[in-house]
């Protein structure tokens, strides 16, 4: 049992080092915010006050969580229909 925990810890550390060394991020959470909803994001304010829907993407870069906001467009024109898995 302990051997598997060590293996998992090593794999997690290698992944974190990969993200840090290559300036990459992996998607953790994706949230669609529609007009009228209350959703506060630092540096963006309340996204629900906008007239257009927004897509909030939370990424892990090896050290911390980062938030990116895109305009939402279901047809992927003039916005994104989903968050990129790797960024």
mmCIF file as gemmi writes it, N, C-alpha and C atoms, coordinates in Angstrom:
data_model
loop_
_atom_site.group_PDB
_atom_site.id
_atom_site.type_symbol
_atom_site.label_atom_id
_atom_site.label_alt_id
_atom_site.label_comp_id
_atom_site.label_asym_id
_atom_site.label_entity_id
_atom_site.label_seq_id
_atom_site.pdbx_PDB_ins_code
_atom_site.Cartn_x
_atom_site.Cartn_y
_atom_site.Cartn_z
_atom_site.occupancy
_atom_site.B_iso_or_equiv
_atom_site.pdbx_formal_charge
_atom_site.auth_seq_id
_atom_site.auth_asym_id
_atom_site.pdbx_PDB_model_num
ATOM 1 N N . UNK Axp A 1 ? 0.824 -1.2 0 1 0 ? 1 A 1
ATOM 2 C CA . UNK Axp A 1 ? 0 0 0 1 0 ? 1 A 1
ATOM 3 C C . UNK Axp A 1 ? 0.865 1.26 0 1 0 ? 1 A 1
ATOM 4 N N . UNK Axp A 2 ? 1.909 1.258 0.833 1 0 ? 2 A 1
ATOM 5 C CA . UNK Axp A 2 ? 2.786 2.42 0.928 1 0 ? 2 A 1
ATOM 6 C C . UNK Axp A 2 ? 3.561 2.632 -0.37 1 0 ? 2 A 1
ATOM 7 N N . UNK Axp A 3 ? 3.923 1.53 -1.042 1 0 ? 3 A 1
ATOM 8 C CA . UNK Axp A 3 ? 4.645 1.622 -2.304 1 0 ? 3 A 1
ATOM 9 C C . UNK Axp A 3 ? 3.816 2.377 -3.343 1 0 ? 3 A 1
ATOM 10 N N . UNK Axp A 4 ? 2.512 2.128 -3.383 1 0 ? 4 A 1
ATOM 11 C CA . UNK Axp A 4 ? 1.634 2.796 -4.355 1 0 ? 4 A 1
ATOM 12 C C . UNK Axp A 4 ? 1.506 4.277 -4.057 1 0 ? 4 A 1
ATOM 13 N N . UNK Axp A 5 ? 1.494 4.633 -2.793 1 0 ? 5 A 1
ATOM 14 C CA . UNK Axp A 5 ? 1.433 6.045 -2.429 1 0 ? 5 A 1
ATOM 15 C C . UNK Axp A 5 ? 2.693 6.786 -2.873 1 0 ? 5 A 1
ATOM 16 N N . UNK Axp A 6 ? 3.833 6.132 -2.748 1 0 ? 6 A 1
ATOM 17 C CA . UNK Axp A 6 ? 5.093 6.728 -3.192 1 0 ? 6 A 1
ATOM 18 C C . UNK Axp A 6 ? 5.078 6.895 -4.706 1 0 ? 6 A 1
ATOM 19 N N . UNK Axp A 7 ? 4.613 5.89 -5.428 1 0 ? 7 A 1
ATOM 20 C CA . UNK Axp A 7 ? 4.539 5.965 -6.888 1 0 ? 7 A 1
ATOM 21 C C . UNK Axp A 7 ? 3.614 7.095 -7.314 1 0 ? 7 A 1
ATOM 22 N N . UNK Axp A 8 ? 2.46 7.219 -6.686 1 0 ? 8 A 1
ATOM 23 C CA . UNK Axp A 8 ? 1.513 8.285 -7.022 1 0 ? 8 A 1
ATOM 24 C C . UNK Axp A 8 ? 2.127 9.65 -6.722 1 0 ? 8 A 1
ATOM 25 N N . UNK Axp A 9 ? 2.804 9.786 -5.594 1 0 ? 9 A 1
ATOM 26 C CA . UNK Axp A 9 ? 3.44 11.065 -5.244 1 0 ? 9 A 1
ATOM 27 C C . UNK Axp A 9 ? 4.515 11.436 -6.251 1 0 ? 9 A 1
ATOM 28 N N . UNK Axp A 10 ? 5.285 10.474 -6.71 1 0 ? 10 A 1
ATOM 29 C CA . UNK Axp A 10 ? 6.325 10.747 -7.706 1 0 ? 10 A 1
ATOM 30 C C . UNK Axp A 10 ? 5.701 11.166 -9.034 1 0 ? 10 A 1
ATOM 31 N N . UNK Axp A 11 ? 4.644 10.504 -9.448 1 0 ? 11 A 1
ATOM 32 C CA . UNK Axp A 11 ? 3.968 10.859 -10.699 1 0 ? 11 A 1
ATOM 33 C C . UNK Axp A 11 ? 3.405 12.28 -10.62 1 0 ? 11 A 1
ATOM 34 N N . UNK Axp A 12 ? 2.795 12.64 -9.506 1 0 ? 12 A 1
ATOM 35 C CA . UNK Axp A 12 ? 2.258 13.994 -9.327 1 0 ? 12 A 1
ATOM 36 C C . UNK Axp A 12 ? 3.381 15.021 -9.369 1 0 ? 12 A 1
ATOM 37 N N . UNK Axp A 13 ? 4.5 14.744 -8.721 1 0 ? 13 A 1
ATOM 38 C CA . UNK Axp A 13 ? 5.626 15.677 -8.726 1 0 ? 13 A 1
ATOM 39 C C . UNK Axp A 13 ? 6.193 15.849 -10.127 1 0 ? 13 A 1
ATOM 40 N N . UNK Axp A 14 ? 6.301 14.772 -10.884 1 0 ? 14 A 1
ATOM 41 C CA . UNK Axp A 14 ? 6.813 14.853 -12.257 1 0 ? 14 A 1
ATOM 42 C C . UNK Axp A 14 ? 5.865 15.678 -13.124 1 0 ? 14 A 1
ATOM 43 N N . UNK Axp A 15 ? 4.563 15.48 -12.967 1 0 ? 15 A 1
ATOM 44 C CA . UNK Axp A 15 ? 3.586 16.275 -13.73 1 0 ? 15 A 1
ATOM 45 C C . UNK Axp A 15 ? 3.699 17.759 -13.381 1 0 ? 15 A 1
ATOM 46 N N . UNK Axp A 16 ? 3.814 18.059 -12.106 1 0 ? 16 A 1
ATOM 47 C CA . UNK Axp A 16 ? 3.951 19.459 -11.689 1 0 ? 16 A 1
ATOM 48 C C . UNK Axp A 16 ? 5.218 20.081 -12.263 1 0 ? 16 A 1
ATOM 49 N N . UNK Axp A 17 ? 6.312 19.36 -12.226 1 0 ? 17 A 1
ATOM 50 C CA . UNK Axp A 17 ? 7.555 19.869 -12.795 1 0 ? 17 A 1
ATOM 51 C C . UNK Axp A 17 ? 7.445 20.073 -14.307 1 0 ? 17 A 1
ATOM 52 N N . UNK Axp A 18 ? 6.722 19.184 -14.982 1 0 ? 18 A 1
ATOM 53 C CA . UNK Axp A 18 ? 6.503 19.342 -16.422 1 0 ? 18 A 1
ATOM 54 C C . UNK Axp A 18 ? 5.739 20.635 -16.711 1 0 ? 18 A 1
ATOM 55 N N . UNK Axp A 19 ? 4.655 20.874 -15.97 1 0 ? 19 A 1
ATOM 56 C CA . UNK Axp A 19 ? 3.856 22.085 -16.179 1 0 ? 19 A 1
ATOM 57 C C . UNK Axp A 19 ? 4.671 23.342 -15.908 1 0 ? 19 A 1
ATOM 58 N N . UNK Axp A 20 ? 5.468 23.327 -14.858 1 0 ? 20 A 1
ATOM 59 C CA . UNK Axp A 20 ? 6.283 24.493 -14.517 1 0 ? 20 A 1
ATOM 60 C C . UNK Axp A 20 ? 7.366 24.727 -15.571 1 0 ? 20 A 1
ATOM 61 N N . UNK Axp A 21 ? 8.066 23.678 -15.962 1 0 ? 21 A 1
ATOM 62 C CA . UNK Axp A 21 ? 9.183 23.816 -16.898 1 0 ? 21 A 1
ATOM 63 C C . UNK Axp A 21 ? 8.735 24.225 -18.294 1 0 ? 21 A 1
ATOM 64 N N . UNK Axp A 22 ? 7.554 23.794 -18.706 1 0 ? 22 A 1
ATOM 65 C CA . UNK Axp A 22 ? 7.088 24.053 -20.065 1 0 ? 22 A 1
ATOM 66 C C . UNK Axp A 22 ? 6.033 25.147 -20.147 1 0 ? 22 A 1
ATOM 67 N N . UNK Axp A 23 ? 5.787 25.835 -19.031 1 0 ? 23 A 1
ATOM 68 C CA . UNK Axp A 23 ? 4.792 26.903 -18.984 1 0 ? 23 A 1
ATOM 69 C C . UNK Axp A 23 ? 3.449 26.431 -19.544 1 0 ? 23 A 1
ATOM 70 N N . UNK Axp A 24 ? 3.016 25.269 -19.101 1 0 ? 24 A 1
ATOM 71 C CA . UNK Axp A 24 ? 1.752 24.676 -19.542 1 0 ? 24 A 1
ATOM 72 C C . UNK Axp A 24 ? 0.752 24.689 -18.392 1 0 ? 24 A 1
ATOM 73 N N . UNK Axp A 25 ? -0.526 24.558 -18.76 1 0 ? 25 A 1
ATOM 74 C CA . UNK Axp A 25 ? -1.594 24.497 -17.765 1 0 ? 25 A 1
ATOM 75 C C . UNK Axp A 25 ? -2.565 23.395 -18.166 1 0 ? 25 A 1
ATOM 76 N N . UNK Axp A 26 ? -3.214 22.791 -17.182 1 0 ? 26 A 1
ATOM 77 C CA . UNK Axp A 26 ? -4.212 21.758 -17.438 1 0 ? 26 A 1
ATOM 78 C C . UNK Axp A 26 ? -5.535 22.196 -16.814 1 0 ? 26 A 1
ATOM 79 N N . UNK Axp A 27 ? -6.62 21.944 -17.526 1 0 ? 27 A 1
ATOM 80 C CA . UNK Axp A 27 ? -7.953 22.367 -17.082 1 0 ? 27 A 1
ATOM 81 C C . UNK Axp A 27 ? -8.39 21.58 -15.85 1 0 ? 27 A 1
ATOM 82 N N . UNK Axp A 28 ? -8.865 22.319 -14.846 1 0 ? 28 A 1
ATOM 83 C CA . UNK Axp A 28 ? -9.383 21.718 -13.624 1 0 ? 28 A 1
ATOM 84 C C . UNK Axp A 28 ? -10.91 21.84 -13.571 1 0 ? 28 A 1
ATOM 85 N N . UNK Axp A 29 ? -11.417 23.026 -13.949 1 0 ? 29 A 1
ATOM 86 C CA . UNK Axp A 29 ? -12.852 23.288 -13.817 1 0 ? 29 A 1
ATOM 87 C C . UNK Axp A 29 ? -13.303 24.255 -14.902 1 0 ? 29 A 1
ATOM 88 N N . UNK Axp A 30 ? -14.492 24.034 -15.423 1 0 ? 30 A 1
ATOM 89 C CA . UNK Axp A 30 ? -15.097 24.887 -16.447 1 0 ? 30 A 1
ATOM 90 C C . UNK Axp A 30 ? -16.501 25.28 -15.979 1 0 ? 30 A 1
ATOM 91 N N . UNK Axp A 31 ? -16.81 26.581 -16.009 1 0 ? 31 A 1
ATOM 92 C CA . UNK Axp A 31 ? -18.099 27.067 -15.538 1 0 ? 31 A 1
ATOM 93 C C . UNK Axp A 31 ? -18.686 28.047 -16.553 1 0 ? 31 A 1
ATOM 94 N N . UNK Axp A 32 ? -19.929 27.836 -16.933 1 0 ? 32 A 1
ATOM 95 C CA . UNK Axp A 32 ? -20.631 28.75 -17.826 1 0 ? 32 A 1
ATOM 96 C C . UNK Axp A 32 ? -21.468 29.71 -16.986 1 0 ? 32 A 1
ATOM 97 N N . UNK Axp A 33 ? -21.24 31.008 -17.166 1 0 ? 33 A 1
ATOM 98 C CA . UNK Axp A 33 ? -21.952 32.03 -16.408 1 0 ? 33 A 1
ATOM 99 C C . UNK Axp A 33 ? -22.901 32.754 -17.358 1 0 ? 33 A 1
ATOM 100 N N . UNK Axp A 34 ? -24.168 32.714 -17.044 1 0 ? 34 A 1
ATOM 101 C CA . UNK Axp A 34 ? -25.18 33.375 -17.865 1 0 ? 34 A 1
ATOM 102 C C . UNK Axp A 34 ? -25.478 34.753 -17.29 1 0 ? 34 A 1
ATOM 103 N N . UNK Axp A 35 ? -25.943 35.674 -18.131 1 0 ? 35 A 1
ATOM 104 C CA . UNK Axp A 35 ? -26.296 37.01 -17.639 1 0 ? 35 A 1
ATOM 105 C C . UNK Axp A 35 ? -27.324 36.914 -16.499 1 0 ? 35 A 1
ATOM 106 N N . UNK Axp A 36 ? -27.108 37.689 -15.455 1 0 ? 36 A 1
ATOM 107 C CA . UNK Axp A 36 ? -27.997 37.684 -14.299 1 0 ? 36 A 1
ATOM 108 C C . UNK Axp A 36 ? -27.481 36.859 -13.13 1 0 ? 36 A 1
ATOM 109 N N . UNK Axp A 37 ? -26.581 35.901 -13.405 1 0 ? 37 A 1
ATOM 110 C CA . UNK Axp A 37 ? -25.986 35.132 -12.323 1 0 ? 37 A 1
ATOM 111 C C . UNK Axp A 37 ? -24.945 35.997 -11.623 1 0 ? 37 A 1
ATOM 112 N N . UNK Axp A 38 ? -24.713 35.74 -10.365 1 0 ? 38 A 1
ATOM 113 C CA . UNK Axp A 38 ? -23.656 36.441 -9.648 1 0 ? 38 A 1
ATOM 114 C C . UNK Axp A 38 ? -22.454 35.516 -9.581 1 0 ? 38 A 1
ATOM 115 N N . UNK Axp A 39 ? -21.342 35.953 -10.178 1 0 ? 39 A 1
ATOM 116 C CA . UNK Axp A 39 ? -20.111 35.174 -10.169 1 0 ? 39 A 1
ATOM 117 C C . UNK Axp A 39 ? -18.946 36.149 -10.217 1 0 ? 39 A 1
ATOM 118 N N . UNK Axp A 40 ? -18.251 36.273 -9.108 1 0 ? 40 A 1
ATOM 119 C CA . UNK Axp A 40 ? -17.137 37.216 -9.011 1 0 ? 40 A 1
ATOM 120 C C . UNK Axp A 40 ? -15.82 36.532 -9.351 1 0 ? 40 A 1
ATOM 121 N N . UNK Axp A 41 ? -15.051 37.189 -10.212 1 0 ? 41 A 1
ATOM 122 C CA . UNK Axp A 41 ? -13.72 36.721 -10.58 1 0 ? 41 A 1
ATOM 123 C C . UNK Axp A 41 ? -12.761 37.888 -10.404 1 0 ? 41 A 1
ATOM 124 N N . UNK Axp A 42 ? -11.657 37.635 -9.692 1 0 ? 42 A 1
ATOM 125 C CA . UNK Axp A 42 ? -10.671 38.681 -9.481 1 0 ? 42 A 1
ATOM 126 C C . UNK Axp A 42 ? -10.172 39.199 -10.828 1 0 ? 42 A 1
ATOM 127 N N . UNK Axp A 43 ? -10.033 40.49 -10.955 1 0 ? 43 A 1
ATOM 128 C CA . UNK Axp A 43 ? -9.612 41.209 -12.165 1 0 ? 43 A 1
ATOM 129 C C . UNK Axp A 43 ? -10.695 41.29 -13.234 1 0 ? 43 A 1
ATOM 130 N N . UNK Axp A 44 ? -11.825 40.604 -13.072 1 0 ? 44 A 1
ATOM 131 C CA . UNK Axp A 44 ? -12.919 40.669 -14.037 1 0 ? 44 A 1
ATOM 132 C C . UNK Axp A 44 ? -14.192 41.234 -13.429 1 0 ? 44 A 1
ATOM 133 N N . UNK Axp A 45 ? -14.341 41.155 -12.116 1 0 ? 45 A 1
ATOM 134 C CA . UNK Axp A 45 ? -15.547 41.632 -11.448 1 0 ? 45 A 1
ATOM 135 C C . UNK Axp A 45 ? -16.665 40.61 -11.506 1 0 ? 45 A 1
ATOM 136 N N . UNK Axp A 46 ? -17.899 41.091 -11.48 1 0 ? 46 A 1
ATOM 137 C CA . UNK Axp A 46 ? -19.082 40.238 -11.518 1 0 ? 46 A 1
ATOM 138 C C . UNK Axp A 46 ? -19.417 39.934 -12.981 1 0 ? 46 A 1
ATOM 139 N N . UNK Axp A 47 ? -19.194 38.708 -13.386 1 0 ? 47 A 1
ATOM 140 C CA . UNK Axp A 47 ? -19.433 38.326 -14.782 1 0 ? 47 A 1
ATOM 141 C C . UNK Axp A 47 ? -20.906 38.288 -15.14 1 0 ? 47 A 1
ATOM 142 N N . UNK Axp A 48 ? -21.766 38.131 -14.16 1 0 ? 48 A 1
ATOM 143 C CA . UNK Axp A 48 ? -23.199 38.075 -14.412 1 0 ? 48 A 1
ATOM 144 C C . UNK Axp A 48 ? -23.8 39.399 -14.835 1 0 ? 48 A 1
ATOM 145 N N . UNK Axp A 49 ? -23.077 40.498 -14.631 1 0 ? 49 A 1
ATOM 146 C CA . UNK Axp A 49 ? -23.585 41.812 -15.037 1 0 ? 49 A 1
ATOM 147 C C . UNK Axp A 49 ? -23.406 42.057 -16.527 1 0 ? 49 A 1
ATOM 148 N N . UNK Axp A 50 ? -22.654 41.22 -17.191 1 0 ? 50 A 1
ATOM 149 C CA . UNK Axp A 50 ? -22.453 41.355 -18.63 1 0 ? 50 A 1
ATOM 150 C C . UNK Axp A 50 ? -23.711 40.915 -19.375 1 0 ? 50 A 1
ATOM 151 N N . UNK Axp A 51 ? -23.895 41.424 -20.581 1 0 ? 51 A 1
ATOM 152 C CA . UNK Axp A 51 ? -25.059 41.049 -21.386 1 0 ? 51 A 1
ATOM 153 C C . UNK Axp A 51 ? -24.854 39.733 -22.125 1 0 ? 51 A 1
ATOM 154 N N . UNK Axp A 52 ? -23.608 39.281 -22.203 1 0 ? 52 A 1
ATOM 155 C CA . UNK Axp A 52 ? -23.299 38.031 -22.899 1 0 ? 52 A 1
ATOM 156 C C . UNK Axp A 52 ? -22.806 36.991 -21.897 1 0 ? 52 A 1
ATOM 157 N N . UNK Axp A 53 ? -23.044 35.713 -22.176 1 0 ? 53 A 1
ATOM 158 C CA . UNK Axp A 53 ? -22.534 34.674 -21.283 1 0 ? 53 A 1
ATOM 159 C C . UNK Axp A 53 ? -21.009 34.601 -21.324 1 0 ? 53 A 1
ATOM 160 N N . UNK Axp A 54 ? -20.436 34.152 -20.227 1 0 ? 54 A 1
ATOM 161 C CA . UNK Axp A 54 ? -18.98 34.013 -20.118 1 0 ? 54 A 1
ATOM 162 C C . UNK Axp A 54 ? -18.628 32.588 -19.739 1 0 ? 54 A 1
ATOM 163 N N . UNK Axp A 55 ? -17.438 32.176 -20.135 1 0 ? 55 A 1
ATOM 164 C CA . UNK Axp A 55 ? -16.93 30.854 -19.813 1 0 ? 55 A 1
ATOM 165 C C . UNK Axp A 55 ? -15.715 31.035 -18.907 1 0 ? 55 A 1
ATOM 166 N N . UNK Axp A 56 ? -15.8 30.522 -17.686 1 0 ? 56 A 1
ATOM 167 C CA . UNK Axp A 56 ? -14.717 30.646 -16.717 1 0 ? 56 A 1
ATOM 168 C C . UNK Axp A 56 ? -13.95 29.323 -16.693 1 0 ? 56 A 1
ATOM 169 N N . UNK Axp A 57 ? -12.655 29.4 -16.965 1 0 ? 57 A 1
ATOM 170 C CA . UNK Axp A 57 ? -11.799 28.218 -17.008 1 0 ? 57 A 1
ATOM 171 C C . UNK Axp A 57 ? -10.759 28.323 -15.9 1 0 ? 57 A 1
ATOM 172 N N . UNK Axp A 58 ? -10.681 27.298 -15.065 1 0 ? 58 A 1
ATOM 173 C CA . UNK Axp A 58 ? -9.686 27.262 -14.001 1 0 ? 58 A 1
ATOM 174 C C . UNK Axp A 58 ? -8.636 26.218 -14.357 1 0 ? 58 A 1
ATOM 175 N N . UNK Axp A 59 ? -7.367 26.649 -14.352 1 0 ? 59 A 1
ATOM 176 C CA . UNK Axp A 59 ? -6.249 25.808 -14.744 1 0 ? 59 A 1
ATOM 177 C C . UNK Axp A 59 ? -5.273 25.637 -13.594 1 0 ? 59 A 1
ATOM 178 N N . UNK Axp A 60 ? -4.549 24.529 -13.614 1 0 ? 60 A 1
ATOM 179 C CA . UNK Axp A 60 ? -3.441 24.297 -12.688 1 0 ? 60 A 1
ATOM 180 C C . UNK Axp A 60 ? -2.157 24.352 -13.49 1 0 ? 60 A 1
ATOM 181 N N . UNK Axp A 61 ? -1.192 25.163 -13.044 1 0 ? 61 A 1
ATOM 182 C CA . UNK Axp A 61 ? 0.054 25.328 -13.792 1 0 ? 61 A 1
ATOM 183 C C . UNK Axp A 61 ? 1.257 24.69 -13.105 1 0 ? 61 A 1
ATOM 184 N N . UNK Axp A 62 ? 1.029 23.845 -12.131 1 0 ? 62 A 1
ATOM 185 C CA . UNK Axp A 62 ? 2.124 23.207 -11.407 1 0 ? 62 A 1
ATOM 186 C C . UNK Axp A 62 ? 2.388 23.837 -10.061 1 0 ? 62 A 1
ATOM 187 N N . UNK Axp A 63 ? 1.976 25.098 -9.893 1 0 ? 63 A 1
ATOM 188 C CA . UNK Axp A 63 ? 2.186 25.787 -8.622 1 0 ? 63 A 1
ATOM 189 C C . UNK Axp A 63 ? 0.892 26.292 -8.005 1 0 ? 63 A 1
ATOM 190 N N . UNK Axp A 64 ? -0.037 26.747 -8.848 1 0 ? 64 A 1
ATOM 191 C CA . UNK Axp A 64 ? -1.268 27.326 -8.309 1 0 ? 64 A 1
ATOM 192 C C . UNK Axp A 64 ? -2.375 27.261 -9.352 1 0 ? 64 A 1
ATOM 193 N N . UNK Axp A 65 ? -3.587 27.644 -8.936 1 0 ? 65 A 1
ATOM 194 C CA . UNK Axp A 65 ? -4.726 27.7 -9.842 1 0 ? 65 A 1
ATOM 195 C C . UNK Axp A 65 ? -4.792 29.068 -10.507 1 0 ? 65 A 1
ATOM 196 N N . UNK Axp A 66 ? -5.034 29.077 -11.804 1 0 ? 66 A 1
ATOM 197 C CA . UNK Axp A 66 ? -5.179 30.304 -12.582 1 0 ? 66 A 1
ATOM 198 C C . UNK Axp A 66 ? -6.562 30.323 -13.208 1 0 ? 66 A 1
ATOM 199 N N . UNK Axp A 67 ? -7.151 31.503 -13.311 1 0 ? 67 A 1
ATOM 200 C CA . UNK Axp A 67 ? -8.484 31.644 -13.893 1 0 ? 67 A 1
ATOM 201 C C . UNK Axp A 67 ? -8.393 32.453 -15.179 1 0 ? 67 A 1
ATOM 202 N N . UNK Axp A 68 ? -9.043 31.942 -16.224 1 0 ? 68 A 1
ATOM 203 C CA . UNK Axp A 68 ? -9.13 32.624 -17.506 1 0 ? 68 A 1
ATOM 204 C C . UNK Axp A 68 ? -10.607 32.723 -17.868 1 0 ? 68 A 1
ATOM 205 N N . UNK Axp A 69 ? -11.01 33.871 -18.41 1 0 ? 69 A 1
ATOM 206 C CA . UNK Axp A 69 ? -12.402 34.081 -18.794 1 0 ? 69 A 1
ATOM 207 C C . UNK Axp A 69 ? -12.468 34.304 -20.301 1 0 ? 69 A 1
ATOM 208 N N . UNK Axp A 70 ? -13.395 33.59 -20.95 1 0 ? 70 A 1
ATOM 209 C CA . UNK Axp A 70 ? -13.638 33.734 -22.38 1 0 ? 70 A 1
ATOM 210 C C . UNK Axp A 70 ? -15.091 34.141 -22.606 1 0 ? 70 A 1
ATOM 211 N N . UNK Axp A 71 ? -15.361 34.782 -23.732 1 0 ? 71 A 1
ATOM 212 C CA . UNK Axp A 71 ? -16.74 34.982 -24.15 1 0 ? 71 A 1
ATOM 213 C C . UNK Axp A 71 ? -17.273 33.619 -24.556 1 0 ? 71 A 1
ATOM 214 N N . UNK Axp A 72 ? -18.523 33.332 -24.209 1 0 ? 72 A 1
ATOM 215 C CA . UNK Axp A 72 ? -19.128 32.048 -24.567 1 0 ? 72 A 1
ATOM 216 C C . UNK Axp A 72 ? -19.886 32.176 -25.875 1 0 ? 72 A 1
ATOM 217 N N . UNK Axp A 73 ? -19.695 31.215 -26.766 1 0 ? 73 A 1
ATOM 218 C CA . UNK Axp A 73 ? -20.438 31.141 -28.02 1 0 ? 73 A 1
ATOM 219 C C . UNK Axp A 73 ? -20.687 29.661 -28.314 1 0 ? 73 A 1
ATOM 220 N N . UNK Axp A 74 ? -21.948 29.222 -28.348 1 0 ? 74 A 1
ATOM 221 C CA . UNK Axp A 74 ? -22.232 27.795 -28.544 1 0 ? 74 A 1
ATOM 222 C C . UNK Axp A 74 ? -21.745 27.26 -29.886 1 0 ? 74 A 1
ATOM 223 N N . UNK Axp A 75 ? -21.576 28.126 -30.883 1 0 ? 75 A 1
ATOM 224 C CA . UNK Axp A 75 ? -21.112 27.682 -32.198 1 0 ? 75 A 1
ATOM 225 C C . UNK Axp A 75 ? -19.607 27.919 -32.38 1 0 ? 75 A 1
ATOM 226 N N . UNK Axp A 76 ? -18.925 28.35 -31.335 1 0 ? 76 A 1
ATOM 227 C CA . UNK Axp A 76 ? -17.483 28.59 -31.344 1 0 ? 76 A 1
ATOM 228 C C . UNK Axp A 76 ? -17.087 29.723 -32.295 1 0 ? 76 A 1
ATOM 229 N N . UNK Axp A 77 ? -17.995 30.641 -32.574 1 0 ? 77 A 1
ATOM 230 C CA . UNK Axp A 77 ? -17.726 31.799 -33.418 1 0 ? 77 A 1
ATOM 231 C C . UNK Axp A 77 ? -17.805 33.042 -32.547 1 0 ? 77 A 1
ATOM 232 N N . UNK Axp A 78 ? -16.753 33.848 -32.533 1 0 ? 78 A 1
ATOM 233 C CA . UNK Axp A 78 ? -16.67 35.052 -31.697 1 0 ? 78 A 1
ATOM 234 C C . UNK Axp A 78 ? -16.677 34.705 -30.207 1 0 ? 78 A 1
ATOM 235 N N . UNK Axp A 79 ? -16.178 33.543 -29.88 1 0 ? 79 A 1
ATOM 236 C CA . UNK Axp A 79 ? -16.099 33.101 -28.494 1 0 ? 79 A 1
ATOM 237 C C . UNK Axp A 79 ? -15.735 31.625 -28.453 1 0 ? 79 A 1
ATOM 238 N N . UNK Axp A 80 ? -15.788 31.033 -27.291 1 0 ? 80 A 1
ATOM 239 C CA . UNK Axp A 80 ? -15.452 29.631 -27.101 1 0 ? 80 A 1
ATOM 240 C C . UNK Axp A 80 ? -16.681 28.865 -26.65 1 0 ? 80 A 1
ATOM 241 N N . UNK Axp A 81 ? -16.801 27.629 -27.112 1 0 ? 81 A 1
ATOM 242 C CA . UNK Axp A 81 ? -17.888 26.78 -26.64 1 0 ? 81 A 1
ATOM 243 C C . UNK Axp A 81 ? -17.439 25.903 -25.474 1 0 ? 81 A 1
ATOM 244 N N . UNK Axp A 82 ? -16.135 25.779 -25.293 1 0 ? 82 A 1
ATOM 245 C CA . UNK Axp A 82 ? -15.592 25.046 -24.151 1 0 ? 82 A 1
ATOM 246 C C . UNK Axp A 82 ? -14.162 25.51 -23.901 1 0 ? 82 A 1
ATOM 247 N N . UNK Axp A 83 ? -13.685 25.208 -22.719 1 0 ? 83 A 1
ATOM 248 C CA . UNK Axp A 83 ? -12.313 25.597 -22.357 1 0 ? 83 A 1
ATOM 249 C C . UNK Axp A 83 ? -11.315 24.628 -22.991 1 0 ? 83 A 1
ATOM 250 N N . UNK Axp A 84 ? -10.186 25.131 -23.458 1 0 ? 84 A 1
ATOM 251 C CA . UNK Axp A 84 ? -9.138 24.217 -23.941 1 0 ? 84 A 1
ATOM 252 C C . UNK Axp A 84 ? -8.614 23.37 -22.776 1 0 ? 84 A 1
ATOM 253 N N . UNK Axp A 85 ? -8.413 22.067 -23.017 1 0 ? 85 A 1
ATOM 254 C CA . UNK Axp A 85 ? -7.969 21.173 -21.944 1 0 ? 85 A 1
ATOM 255 C C . UNK Axp A 85 ? -6.542 21.499 -21.524 1 0 ? 85 A 1
ATOM 256 N N . UNK Axp A 86 ? -5.655 21.689 -22.495 1 0 ? 86 A 1
ATOM 257 C CA . UNK Axp A 86 ? -4.291 22.141 -22.23 1 0 ? 86 A 1
ATOM 258 C C . UNK Axp A 86 ? -4.175 23.548 -22.751 1 0 ? 86 A 1
ATOM 259 N N . UNK Axp A 87 ? -3.511 24.395 -22 1 0 ? 87 A 1
ATOM 260 C CA . UNK Axp A 87 ? -3.34 25.773 -22.434 1 0 ? 87 A 1
ATOM 261 C C . UNK Axp A 87 ? -1.909 26.188 -22.209 1 0 ? 87 A 1
